[in-house]
Amino acid sequence: MRSLTRLLILSNVLLALAKPHILFVLVDDLGWANVGFNLEEANPEVVTPNLDSLVASGIHLKRHYVHKACTPSRTSVQSGRLPVHVNSVVWDVCNDNTGIPYNMTGLAEKMKQGGYKTHFAGKWDAGMATPAHTPHGRGYDTSLNFFGHKNDFYSQSNIQTCCEEDQSIIDFWRTDRGASDANSTDYSEFLYQKELVGIVERHDPAVPLFLFYAPHVAHEPLQVPRAYYDKFNFMTDDESTCSRQTVKELHPIDPAHPNLEYKCRQQYAAMIMIMDEVVGNITGALKSKNMWENTLMILSSDNGGPVHLPENAASNWPLRGGKYGFFEGGIRVPAFVAGGYVPSQLRGTSNSGMIHIADWYATLSKMAQVDPTDFRAANAGLPKIDSLDVWPFLVGEVPESPRDVLPLGPTSLLWGQWKLLDGLQYPSFWQGPKYPNSSSVEPRIGACQDGCLFDVVSDPTEQRNQFHARPDLVAKLRSRLQAEKAHFFNNSDSFPRSCPSTEEHCACWAARQRYGNFLGPFAMLEAQELPAEQTWLRSK
């Protein structure tokens, strides 16, 4: 009997060792040309030594696709669905139907089924209506996060929510309550760094670890500590109009230095430098714990770099367009995998196969030795997962990516090498490697009103429109898009509100009355309304 027990223990230990630690980094609004590993020539304005080093020892993913905006990409990776099958609209976080539908199973829930410890830090932006919508409700053991599209990097006050007029309401959350221990104590990225490095230092390496780091960088407001801002004082010919949200009265560049000049590229470049530094410190902690050799790291942006003034200062050169559009600059993003789990013969290589951010759900579930099928969603009549296991393709076990079709939206489809844009797209312009500059104007001219067809393999910068030259292909892609549209999904979740019926914005009421002025769940909070597994707010 003892021998059998020892055998079972040994079997479980070996099974756990076969599962890699996972570090997923989902950067906010990272431009194609704002990382060194995407540049053919060095640019002193782009300082990403840690990312560049990781790519040099990993696999550079050259056709890694996301949605054109942040929320849909974030719901996609956490749910394993393409955005058109989970949530392709950027709603206010105060809405019931923002983010992932209630009955879908989260990525971290799958990882927990595989025995992983799961932790989240950074931008959630995937819903907060009920406790089940929070990172904790979606399977993360702990979280330090904000719920909305953005918040202040220093005070963590809410921005672009239904509560925005009340700047005393804070968008900062720790697992199951307001993060009152952390808010206003440091720049957000340094708080996330402290959180994740601390988790690694306390972690038992024998237990598989899943860390999800979602930097707020480099989403506006373009706030950055002066010590980093000053490192780019050499920059010239900069743009000075990126003042949207970053206003001195509410969200200054650095509160300790309220009179810093608006310098768009300089602010953005300094923020990217911080993100690179934080990633380096997290991977450094994994190395110090001797965990890196059994770690798989994935990095991706959530959408293409935003190029619309006065909001932001990214560049997607040489790709066309940017955030909010389906040109390659809006959806083909900086991405790579790295870590000791990457086979040694593949380190320092690149891969040009099509991968979507949703595909990591199935890929990581398989690594956790868990069935990625979402049975709970199926029982609720919700769309099944679209995620495909891309690891066999990445390591050369199969010759082609299992991903060949991406319905992007009602008028846009990517099928193999061909992309159909059957309606107006904006932004549609090409940026330079130093964009924006003092001569930049925001081009508001759209493109593809009469249709566009591009071969994005031979023409990744989308300069040769073949729409009129290839009517056969246009018809084929239109037919496929029409078939795909029959299965598009709109989240219509609605929940019993946990506030007086007279309140226009239940989330703001809940922040003030339940959480000490912190944004948090605002529906299904009463004991009789809570699912059995979501009981942590019954005593609030």
C-alpha positions as CSV (number, residue, x, y, z in Angstrom):
1,M,0.0,0.0,0.0
2,R,2.9,2.4,0.9
3,S,4.5,1.7,-2.5
4,L,1.3,2.5,-4.3
5,T,0.9,5.7,-2.3
6,R,4.5,6.7,-3.2
7,L,3.9,5.9,-6.8
8,L,0.8,8.1,-6.9
9,I,2.7,11.0,-5.2
10,L,5.6,10.6,-7.7
11,S,3.1,10.5,-10.6
12,N,1.4,13.7,-9.4
13,V,4.8,15.5,-8.9
14,L,5.9,14.5,-12.4
15,L,2.6,15.6,-13.9
16,A,2.9,19.0,-12.2
17,L,6.5,19.4,-13.5
18,A,5.3,18.8,-17.0
19,K,3.1,21.9,-16.7
20,P,5.0,25.1,-17.4
21,H,4.7,28.2,-15.3
22,I,2.9,30.8,-17.5
23,L,3.5,34.6,-17.7
24,F,1.1,36.4,-20.0
25,V,1.8,40.1,-20.6
26,L,-1.0,42.0,-22.4
27,V,0.3,45.5,-23.1
28,D,-2.1,48.4,-23.6
29,D,-2.0,50.3,-26.9
30,L,1.5,49.2,-28.0
31,G,2.5,50.4,-31.4
32,W,4.2,48.2,-34.0
33,A,7.2,50.6,-34.3
34,N,7.4,51.3,-30.5
35,V,9.4,48.1,-29.7
36,G,13.0,47.5,-30.8
37,F,12.4,44.0,-32.0
38,N,10.1,45.2,-34.8
39,L,12.6,47.7,-36.2
40,E,15.1,47.0,-38.9
41,E,17.2,49.9,-37.7
42,A,17.8,51.0,-34.1
43,N,15.8,54.1,-33.0
44,P,17.1,55.9,-29.9
45,E,13.6,56.9,-29.0
46,V,12.6,53.2,-28.6
47,V,14.1,51.7,-25.5
48,T,13.0,48.1,-24.9
49,P,16.1,46.1,-24.1
50,N,14.3,43.5,-22.0
51,L,11.7,42.8,-24.6
52,D,14.3,42.7,-27.3
53,S,16.4,40.2,-25.3
54,L,13.4,38.0,-24.7
55,V,12.5,37.9,-28.4
56,A,16.1,37.1,-29.2
57,S,15.7,34.0,-27.1
58,G,12.1,33.2,-28.0
59,I,9.8,33.1,-31.0
60,H,8.8,36.4,-32.7
61,L,5.1,36.1,-33.7
62,K,4.8,38.2,-36.9
63,R,1.1,37.6,-37.6
64,H,-0.5,37.8,-34.1
65,Y,-3.9,39.3,-34.4
66,V,-6.2,41.0,-31.9
67,H,-9.3,43.2,-32.1
68,K,-9.1,46.9,-33.1
69,A,-10.0,48.0,-29.6
70,C,-9.1,47.0,-26.1
71,T,-12.2,45.5,-24.4
72,P,-13.0,43.0,-27.2
73,S,-9.4,41.7,-27.1
74,R,-9.4,41.3,-23.4
75,T,-12.7,39.5,-23.3
76,S,-11.4,37.3,-26.2
77,V,-8.3,36.1,-24.4
78,Q,-10.1,35.5,-21.1
79,S,-13.0,33.6,-22.7
80,G,-11.4,31.8,-25.7
81,R,-13.8,33.4,-28.2
82,L,-13.2,35.6,-31.1
83,P,-14.5,39.1,-30.3
84,V,-17.6,38.7,-32.6
85,H,-18.6,35.7,-30.4
86,V,-18.1,37.3,-26.9
87,N,-18.2,41.1,-26.9
88,S,-17.1,43.3,-29.8
89,V,-18.3,46.6,-28.3
90,V,-16.5,48.9,-26.0
91,W,-19.2,49.6,-23.4
92,D,-19.0,51.6,-20.2
93,V,-17.9,49.4,-17.3
94,C,-21.1,50.5,-15.5
95,N,-23.2,48.4,-17.9
96,D,-24.5,45.0,-17.1
97,N,-23.5,43.6,-20.5
98,T,-19.9,45.0,-20.5
99,G,-17.3,42.3,-20.8
100,I,-17.6,38.5,-20.8
101,P,-21.1,37.0,-20.5
102,Y,-21.9,35.7,-17.0
103,N,-22.0,32.0,-17.9
104,M,-18.7,31.8,-19.8
105,T,-15.8,30.1,-18.2
106,G,-12.7,32.2,-17.7
107,L,-9.1,31.2,-18.7
108,A,-7.9,31.3,-15.1
109,E,-10.7,28.9,-14.1
110,K,-9.3,26.4,-16.6
111,M,-5.8,27.0,-15.3
112,K,-7.1,26.4,-11.7
113,Q,-8.6,23.1,-12.9
114,G,-5.1,22.2,-13.9
115,G,-3.7,22.8,-10.5
116,Y,-2.3,26.3,-11.2
117,K,-2.1,29.2,-8.7
118,T,-3.5,32.2,-10.6
119,H,-2.8,35.9,-10.2
120,F,-3.8,39.0,-12.1
121,A,-2.4,42.5,-12.0
122,G,-3.3,45.5,-14.2
123,K,-6.1,46.5,-16.5
124,W,-9.1,44.1,-16.5
125,D,-11.6,45.9,-18.8
126,A,-13.7,42.7,-19.1
127,G,-16.7,43.5,-16.9
128,M,-17.5,44.1,-13.2
129,A,-21.3,44.0,-13.0
130,T,-21.4,41.1,-10.5
131,P,-18.8,39.4,-8.4
132,A,-18.5,36.7,-11.0
133,H,-17.3,39.3,-13.6
134,T,-14.3,40.3,-11.6
135,P,-10.8,38.7,-12.0
136,H,-11.5,36.7,-8.8
137,G,-14.8,35.6,-10.1
138,R,-13.2,34.5,-13.4
139,G,-10.7,32.3,-11.6
140,Y,-7.8,34.4,-10.4
141,D,-6.8,33.6,-6.8
142,T,-5.8,37.3,-6.3
143,S,-5.9,40.5,-8.3
144,L,-4.7,44.0,-8.1
145,N,-6.6,45.7,-11.0
146,F,-8.7,48.5,-12.3
147,F,-11.9,47.7,-14.1
148,G,-12.4,50.4,-16.7
149,H,-10.7,51.5,-19.9
150,K,-8.3,53.8,-18.0
151,N,-7.6,55.4,-14.7
152,D,-5.2,57.9,-13.2
153,F,-1.7,56.4,-13.0
154,Y,-1.0,58.0,-9.6
155,S,-4.3,58.4,-7.8
156,Q,-6.1,55.6,-9.6
157,S,-9.2,57.8,-9.8
158,N,-11.8,56.7,-12.3
159,I,-11.8,58.0,-15.9
160,Q,-14.3,57.3,-18.7
161,T,-16.9,55.6,-16.5
162,C,-20.4,56.7,-15.5
163,C,-18.8,58.0,-12.3
164,E,-16.2,60.2,-14.0
165,E,-17.7,63.4,-12.7
166,D,-16.9,62.3,-9.2
167,Q,-13.1,62.1,-9.1
168,S,-13.2,60.9,-5.5
169,I,-14.3,57.5,-6.8
170,I,-11.3,55.2,-7.3
171,D,-11.0,52.5,-9.9
172,F,-8.6,50.1,-8.1
173,W,-9.5,46.7,-6.7
174,R,-7.7,44.0,-4.7
175,T,-9.3,40.6,-5.2
176,D,-12.6,41.2,-3.4
177,R,-12.5,44.8,-2.2
178,G,-11.2,48.3,-2.9
179,A,-7.4,48.5,-2.9
180,S,-7.3,51.0,-0.1
181,D,-3.9,49.7,0.9
182,A,-2.3,50.6,-2.4
183,N,-4.1,53.5,-4.1
184,S,-2.3,56.8,-4.4
185,T,0.9,55.2,-3.0
186,D,2.9,55.0,-6.3
187,Y,2.8,55.0,-10.1
188,S,0.5,52.1,-11.2
189,E,3.1,50.1,-13.0
190,F,5.4,50.0,-10.0
191,L,2.5,48.8,-7.8
192,Y,1.8,46.0,-10.3
193,Q,5.5,45.2,-10.3
194,K,5.6,45.0,-6.6
195,E,2.6,42.7,-6.5
196,L,3.8,40.2,-9.1
197,V,7.4,40.1,-8.0
198,G,6.2,39.5,-4.5
199,I,4.0,36.7,-5.7
200,V,6.9,35.0,-7.5
201,E,9.2,35.4,-4.4
202,R,6.6,33.7,-2.2
203,H,5.6,31.0,-4.6
204,D,6.5,27.3,-4.3
205,P,8.2,26.4,-7.6
206,A,6.8,22.9,-7.4
207,V,3.3,24.3,-8.0
208,P,2.5,25.6,-11.5
209,L,2.0,29.4,-11.6
210,F,-0.1,31.5,-13.9
211,L,0.6,35.2,-13.8
212,F,-1.4,37.6,-16.0
213,Y,0.2,41.1,-16.2
214,A,-1.9,43.7,-18.1
215,P,0.0,47.0,-18.0
216,H,-1.9,50.2,-18.2
217,V,1.0,51.4,-20.3
218,A,0.8,52.9,-22.8
219,H,-2.9,53.9,-22.8
220,E,-3.7,57.5,-22.2
221,P,-3.6,59.6,-20.0
222,L,0.1,59.8,-21.0
223,Q,1.4,60.1,-17.4
224,V,4.9,59.2,-16.5
225,P,7.4,60.0,-13.7
226,R,9.7,62.9,-14.6
227,A,12.8,60.7,-14.0
228,Y,11.8,58.7,-17.0
229,Y,10.4,61.6,-19.0
230,D,13.8,63.4,-18.7
231,K,15.6,60.4,-20.2
232,F,14.1,61.4,-23.6
233,N,14.9,65.2,-23.4
234,F,17.1,64.7,-26.5
235,M,14.0,64.2,-28.7
236,T,13.2,67.0,-31.1
237,D,10.4,67.9,-33.5
238,D,7.8,66.5,-31.1
239,E,4.1,67.0,-31.0
240,S,2.5,68.9,-28.2
241,T,-1.2,68.3,-28.6
242,C,-1.6,64.9,-26.7
243,S,-3.4,66.6,-23.8
244,R,-6.6,64.6,-23.9
245,Q,-7.2,63.2,-20.4
246,T,-3.6,64.2,-19.4
247,V,-4.8,67.6,-18.2
248,K,-2.8,69.5,-15.5
249,E,-5.9,70.1,-13.3
250,L,-7.0,66.4,-13.1
251,H,-4.3,64.0,-14.5
252,P,-0.9,65.8,-14.8
253,I,2.0,64.1,-16.5
254,D,3.7,63.9,-13.1
255,P,1.9,65.4,-10.1
256,A,5.2,66.3,-8.4
257,H,6.1,68.4,-11.5
258,P,2.7,69.8,-12.7
259,N,4.2,72.2,-15.2
260,L,5.9,69.6,-17.5
261,E,5.4,70.4,-21.1
262,Y,3.2,68.1,-23.3
263,K,5.6,66.2,-25.6
264,C,3.7,63.3,-27.1
265,R,6.4,61.0,-28.3
266,Q,8.5,61.7,-25.3
267,Q,5.7,60.9,-22.8
268,Y,4.8,57.7,-24.8
269,A,8.4,56.5,-25.1
270,A,9.1,57.0,-21.4
271,M,6.0,54.9,-20.6
272,I,7.1,52.1,-22.8
273,M,10.5,52.2,-21.2
274,I,8.9,51.7,-17.8
275,M,6.8,48.8,-19.0
276,D,10.0,47.2,-20.4
277,E,11.7,47.6,-17.1
278,V,8.8,46.1,-15.2
279,V,8.7,43.1,-17.5
280,G,12.4,42.7,-17.0
281,N,12.0,42.7,-13.2
282,I,9.2,40.1,-13.3
283,T,11.2,37.8,-15.5
284,G,14.2,38.4,-13.3
285,A,12.3,37.3,-10.3
286,L,11.3,34.1,-12.1
287,K,15.0,33.5,-12.9
288,S,16.0,34.1,-9.3
289,K,13.6,31.4,-8.2
290,N,14.9,29.0,-10.8
291,M,11.5,29.0,-12.4
292,W,12.4,30.6,-15.8
293,E,13.6,27.3,-17.4
294,N,10.1,25.9,-16.9
295,T,8.3,29.1,-17.9
296,L,6.4,30.1,-21.0
297,M,6.0,33.8,-21.5
298,I,3.5,35.3,-24.0
299,L,3.5,39.0,-24.8
300,S,0.9,40.8,-27.0
301,S,-0.6,44.2,-27.4
302,D,-4.4,44.4,-27.0
303,N,-4.8,46.4,-30.2
304,G,-2.7,48.4,-32.7
305,G,-1.1,51.6,-31.5
306,P,-3.4,54.6,-31.3
307,V,-2.4,57.3,-33.8
308,H,-5.3,59.7,-33.3
309,L,-4.4,63.1,-31.9
310,P,-4.8,64.5,-29.3
311,E,-5.1,61.2,-27.5
312,N,-2.0,59.3,-28.0
313,A,1.4,59.0,-29.7
314,A,2.1,55.5,-31.1
315,S,3.4,54.6,-34.5
316,N,2.6,51.4,-36.4
317,W,5.1,52.1,-39.2
318,P,5.4,50.6,-41.7
319,L,1.9,49.1,-41.2
320,R,-1.2,51.0,-42.3
321,G,-3.7,52.5,-39.8
322,G,-4.0,52.0,-36.1
323,K,-6.3,51.4,-33.2
324,Y,-10.0,51.5,-34.0
325,G,-9.5,50.3,-37.6
326,F,-9.1,46.9,-39.3
327,F,-6.0,47.8,-41.3
328,E,-3.0,45.7,-40.2
329,G,-1.8,48.6,-38.0
330,G,-4.9,48.2,-35.9
331,I,-5.0,44.4,-35.5
332,R,-1.5,43.0,-36.2
333,V,0.4,43.7,-33.0
334,P,3.9,43.2,-31.4
335,A,4.0,39.7,-30.0
336,F,6.3,36.9,-29.0
337,V,6.7,33.8,-26.8
338,A,9.8,33.3,-24.7
339,G,11.1,31.4,-21.6
340,G,12.9,28.1,-21.0
341,Y,9.8,26.2,-22.1
342,V,10.5,27.3,-25.7
343,P,12.4,24.5,-27.4
344,S,16.1,25.4,-27.6
345,Q,16.2,24.9,-31.4
346,L,13.5,27.5,-31.9
347,R,14.9,30.3,-29.8
348,G,15.7,33.3,-31.8
349,T,13.4,32.4,-34.6
350,S,10.2,34.0,-36.0
351,N,6.9,32.6,-37.1
352,S,4.6,34.2,-39.7
353,G,1.6,31.9,-39.3
354,M,-1.8,33.4,-38.3
355,I,-2.6,33.3,-34.6
356,H,-5.4,35.1,-32.8
357,I,-5.2,36.2,-29.1
358,A,-8.2,33.9,-28.5
359,D,-6.1,30.9,-29.3
360,W,-4.1,31.1,-26.1
361,Y,-7.2,29.9,-24.2
362,A,-7.1,26.4,-25.7
363,T,-3.3,26.4,-26.0
364,L,-2.8,27.1,-22.3
365,S,-5.6,24.8,-21.2
366,K,-3.9,21.9,-23.1
367,M,-0.6,22.8,-21.3
368,A,-2.5,22.6,-18.0
369,Q,-3.8,19.2,-19.2
370,V,-7.4,20.5,-19.1
371,D,-10.2,20.2,-21.6
372,P,-10.7,23.7,-23.0
373,T,-14.4,23.0,-23.8
374,D,-16.7,25.4,-22.0
375,F,-19.5,23.2,-20.8
376,R,-21.1,25.8,-18.6
377,A,-21.5,28.2,-21.6
378,A,-22.9,25.3,-23.7
379,N,-25.6,24.6,-21.0
380,A,-26.5,28.3,-21.1
381,G,-26.8,28.4,-24.9
382,L,-23.8,30.6,-25.4
383,P,-21.3,30.4,-28.2
384,K,-18.7,27.7,-27.9
385,I,-15.0,28.6,-27.7
386,D,-13.2,29.5,-31.0
387,S,-9.8,29.0,-29.5
388,L,-7.4,26.6,-31.3
389,D,-4.3,25.0,-29.8
390,V,-1.4,26.7,-31.7
391,W,1.5,25.1,-29.7
392,P,2.0,22.1,-32.1
393,F,2.3,24.6,-34.9
394,L,4.7,26.9,-33.1
395,V,7.1,24.1,-32.2
396,G,7.0,22.6,-35.7
397,E,4.9,19.4,-35.0
398,V,2.5,20.5,-37.8
399,P,3.4,22.6,-40.8
400,E,0.5,25.1,-40.8
401,S,-1.4,27.2,-38.3
402,P,-4.8,25.7,-37.5
403,R,-6.1,29.3,-37.7
404,D,-7.0,30.4,-41.2
405,V,-10.2,32.5,-40.9
406,L,-10.9,35.6,-38.8
407,P,-14.2,37.3,-39.0
408,L,-13.2,40.8,-37.8
409,G,-16.5,42.6,-37.9
410,P,-19.7,43.1,-40.0
411,T,-17.8,44.3,-43.1
412,S,-14.3,42.8,-42.5
413,L,-12.8,39.3,-42.9
414,L,-9.3,37.8,-42.9
415,W,-9.0,34.5,-44.7
416,G,-5.6,33.1,-45.1
417,Q,-3.5,35.8,-46.9
418,W,-6.6,37.8,-48.0
419,K,-8.3,40.5,-46.2
420,L,-11.7,42.0,-47.2
421,L,-12.6,45.5,-45.9
422,D,-16.0,46.1,-47.4
423,G,-16.7,49.5,-46.0
424,L,-15.2,52.7,-44.5
425,Q,-12.1,52.2,-42.4
426,Y,-10.5,54.8,-40.1
427,P,-7.7,55.5,-39.4
428,S,-6.3,54.7,-42.9
429,F,-3.0,56.5,-43.1
430,W,0.6,55.4,-42.8
431,Q,2.8,56.8,-40.0
432,G,6.5,57.4,-40.1
433,P,9.0,55.8,-37.7
434,K,8.9,59.1,-35.7
435,Y,5.2,59.9,-35.4
436,P,3.7,62.2,-34.3
437,N,6.0,65.1,-34.9
438,S,5.5,68.9,-35.0
439,S,4.3,68.8,-38.6
440,S,1.7,66.0,-38.0
441,V,-1.9,66.6,-38.6
442,E,-4.5,64.1,-37.8
443,P,-5.8,62.7,-41.2
444,R,-9.5,62.2,-40.9
445,I,-9.8,60.7,-44.4
446,G,-11.1,57.2,-44.3
447,A,-10.6,54.5,-47.0
448,C,-12.3,51.5,-48.4
449,Q,-15.7,53.1,-48.8
450,D,-15.9,51.3,-52.1
451,G,-14.2,48.2,-50.8
452,C,-10.6,47.0,-50.3
453,L,-9.0,43.6,-50.9
454,F,-5.4,43.1,-49.7
455,D,-2.9,40.2,-49.8
456,V,-1.5,40.9,-46.3
457,V,1.3,38.3,-46.8
458,S,2.9,39.8,-49.9
459,D,1.6,43.3,-49.1
460,P,1.6,43.7,-45.3
461,T,1.6,47.5,-45.6
462,E,-1.7,47.3,-47.6
463,Q,-0.7,49.5,-50.5
464,R,-2.1,47.5,-53.4
465,N,-5.9,47.3,-53.3
466,Q,-7.0,44.4,-55.5
467,F,-10.8,44.8,-54.9
468,H,-11.7,45.6,-58.5
469,A,-9.0,43.3,-60.0
470,R,-10.2,40.2,-58.2
471,P,-14.0,40.1,-58.2
472,D,-13.8,36.3,-57.8
473,L,-12.0,36.6,-54.5
474,V,-14.3,39.5,-53.3
475,A,-17.3,37.3,-54.0
476,K,-15.8,34.4,-52.1
477,L,-14.9,36.4,-49.1
478,R,-18.2,38.2,-49.0
479,S,-20.0,34.9,-49.1
480,R,-17.8,33.6,-46.2
481,L,-18.4,36.8,-44.2
482,Q,-22.1,36.5,-44.7
483,A,-22.1,33.0,-43.3
484,E,-19.9,34.1,-40.4
485,K,-22.3,37.0,-39.5
486,A,-25.1,34.5,-38.9
487,H,-23.2,33.5,-35.8
488,F,-22.2,36.9,-34.5
489,F,-23.1,37.4,-30.8
490,N,-24.3,40.3,-28.8
491,N,-24.1,40.1,-25.0
492,S,-27.5,41.0,-23.6
493,D,-26.8,40.1,-19.9
494,S,-29.0,41.9,-17.4
495,F,-29.0,41.5,-13.6
496,P,-30.9,42.4,-10.5
497,R,-29.4,45.7,-9.3
498,S,-28.1,45.9,-5.7
499,C,-29.0,49.6,-5.2
500,P,-32.1,51.7,-4.8
501,S,-34.2,51.8,-8.0
502,T,-34.0,55.6,-7.9
503,E,-30.3,55.5,-8.6
504,E,-29.4,56.3,-12.2
505,H,-25.9,54.8,-12.0
506,C,-25.9,51.8,-9.6
507,A,-22.1,51.4,-9.9
508,C,-21.5,54.9,-8.5
509,W,-23.9,54.2,-5.7
510,A,-22.3,50.9,-4.8
511,A,-18.8,52.6,-4.9
512,R,-19.9,55.2,-2.3
513,Q,-22.2,53.0,-0.1
514,R,-20.5,49.6,-0.2
515,Y,-16.8,50.0,-1.0
516,G,-15.6,53.2,0.5
517,N,-15.5,55.1,-2.8
518,F,-14.0,52.3,-4.9
519,L,-15.6,51.0,-8.1
520,G,-16.7,47.4,-7.8
521,P,-19.6,45.0,-8.6
522,F,-23.0,46.5,-8.4
523,A,-25.5,43.7,-9.2
524,M,-26.4,40.4,-7.6
525,L,-24.8,41.2,-4.3
526,E,-27.5,40.0,-2.0
527,A,-27.2,36.5,-0.5
528,Q,-30.3,35.1,-2.4
529,E,-28.9,36.4,-5.7
530,L,-25.4,35.1,-5.5
531,P,-24.2,31.8,-7.1
532,A,-22.8,29.4,-4.6
533,E,-19.2,30.0,-5.6
534,Q,-19.5,33.8,-5.3
535,T,-20.1,34.4,-1.6
536,W,-17.5,36.9,-0.6
537,L,-19.7,40.0,-0.7
538,R,-22.6,38.6,1.4
539,S,-21.2,40.4,4.5
540,K,-20.6,43.7,2.8
